[in-house]
Amino acid sequence: MLTLDKAKEILARTTKEPHLILHAKNVMYAMGGLAKHFGENVEHWQAIGYLHDYDYEQYPDEHLQHTAEPLKSEGLTDEEIRTILAHGYTVCNDVEPITTIEKSLFTVDELTGIIQAAARMRPAGITDMEISSFMKKFKDKKFAAKCNREVIKKGCEMLNMEVKDVASICIEAMKEHADELEIGAK
């Protein structure tokens, strides 16, 4: 089973850009929050979240096409690799999320981008963010426009959850690491 230490070791070989490392951490903590919500292994879900963009820095235009074989050689299971591949469903591949971890990763990859952007707009960062203020930003299509809201909505549907409920879980999980995620009080 992939550990967080192993995920960090693997990603360090392919990813150096600070904004991509920050994104990996955002997804990692959001996945941990969802793992806790679903009663799953928090560290394992965090490890998957941290490693999900393994090939992005090297192959941004061929994202997830250079992932399966290298991660297999690193010892990841077929299920772990499939989970990582499934976050690209409809965006860069046709690996449909089926399991709860796959659906969660598919959803939070984009969702954490909006959470991060919304937190940066606030004097206290994420530390006092309420779901109502986040949802206003979510509904404003011009805000964090590059984050695909349709993917987020589809992911939430797959999880049989409302966007506000998934976002609440992710926000609370990310609040615990506000300074590390560069979204603490200014």
Backbone hydrogen bonds, N-H to C=O, Kabsch-Sander energy under -0.5 kcal/mol:
donor,donor_aa,acceptor,acceptor_aa,energy
7,A,3,T,-2.4
8,K,4,L,-2.4
9,E,5,D,-2.2
10,I,6,K,-2.6
11,L,7,A,-2.7
12,A,8,K,-1.9
13,R,9,E,-0.6
13,R,10,I,-1.3
14,T,10,I,-0.5
14,T,11,L,-1.3
15,T,11,L,-2.3
20,L,17,E,-0.8
21,I,17,E,-2.0
22,L,18,P,-2.5
23,H,19,H,-1.9
24,A,20,L,-2.2
25,K,21,I,-2.1
26,N,22,L,-2.5
27,V,23,H,-2.6
28,M,24,A,-2.4
29,Y,25,K,-2.6
30,A,26,N,-2.2
31,M,27,V,-2.8
32,G,28,M,-2.0
33,G,29,Y,-2.0
34,L,30,A,-2.1
35,A,31,M,-2.7
36,K,32,G,-2.2
37,H,33,G,-2.1
38,F,34,L,-2.6
39,G,35,A,-0.6
39,G,36,K,-0.9
40,E,35,A,-3.4
42,V,40,E,-0.8
45,W,41,N,-2.3
46,Q,42,V,-2.6
47,A,43,E,-2.6
48,I,44,H,-2.3
49,G,45,W,-2.4
50,Y,46,Q,-2.8
51,L,47,A,-1.9
52,H,48,I,-0.8
52,H,49,G,-0.6
54,Y,51,L,-1.5
56,Y,53,D,-1.6
57,E,53,D,-0.5
59,Y,55,D,-2.6
62,E,59,Y,-1.4
63,H,60,P,-0.7
65,Q,62,E,-2.3
67,T,64,L,-0.5
71,L,67,T,-2.3
72,K,68,A,-2.2
73,S,69,E,-2.3
74,E,70,P,-0.9
75,G,72,K,-1.5
76,L,71,L,-2.3
81,I,77,T,-2.3
82,R,78,D,-2.5
83,T,79,E,-2.2
84,I,80,E,-2.0
85,L,81,I,-2.7
86,A,82,R,-2.4
87,H,83,T,-0.6
87,H,84,I,-1.0
88,G,85,L,-1.9
89,Y,86,A,-1.5
90,T,93,N,-2.1
91,V,88,G,-1.8
92,C,88,G,-3.0
93,N,88,G,-1.5
96,E,94,D,-1.2
103,K,99,T,-2.5
104,S,100,T,-2.3
105,L,101,I,-2.4
106,F,102,E,-2.3
107,T,103,K,-1.7
108,V,104,S,-2.8
109,D,105,L,-1.8
110,E,106,F,-0.5
111,L,107,T,-1.7
112,T,108,V,-2.5
113,G,110,E,-0.8
114,I,110,E,-1.1
115,I,111,L,-2.2
116,Q,112,T,-2.8
117,A,113,G,-2.2
118,A,114,I,-2.8
119,A,115,I,-2.5
120,R,116,Q,-1.8
121,M,117,A,-0.7
121,M,118,A,-0.8
122,R,119,A,-1.4
125,G,122,R,-1.7
126,I,183,I,-3.1
127,T,124,A,-1.5
127,T,183,I,-0.5
129,M,126,I,-1.7
134,F,130,E,-1.8
135,M,131,I,-2.8
136,K,132,S,-1.4
137,K,133,S,-1.5
138,F,134,F,-2.6
139,K,135,M,-2.3
140,D,136,K,-0.9
141,K,139,K,-1.1
143,F,140,D,-1.6
145,A,142,K,-0.9
147,C,144,A,-2.0
148,N,146,K,-0.5
149,R,147,C,-1.0
152,I,148,N,-1.7
153,K,149,R,-2.8
154,K,150,E,-2.5
155,G,151,V,-2.7
156,C,152,I,-2.5
157,E,153,K,-2.3
158,M,154,K,-2.4
159,L,155,G,-1.8
160,N,157,E,-1.4
161,M,156,C,-2.7
166,V,162,E,-2.1
167,A,163,V,-3.1
168,S,164,K,-2.0
169,I,165,D,-1.8
170,C,166,V,-2.3
171,I,167,A,-3.1
172,E,168,S,-2.5
173,A,169,I,-2.0
174,M,170,C,-2.5
175,K,171,I,-2.3
176,E,172,E,-1.0
177,H,174,M,-1.7
178,A,175,K,-1.7
181,L,177,H,-2.2
182,E,179,D,-1.5
183,I,178,A,-3.0
184,G,178,A,-0.5
186,K,123,P,-2.6
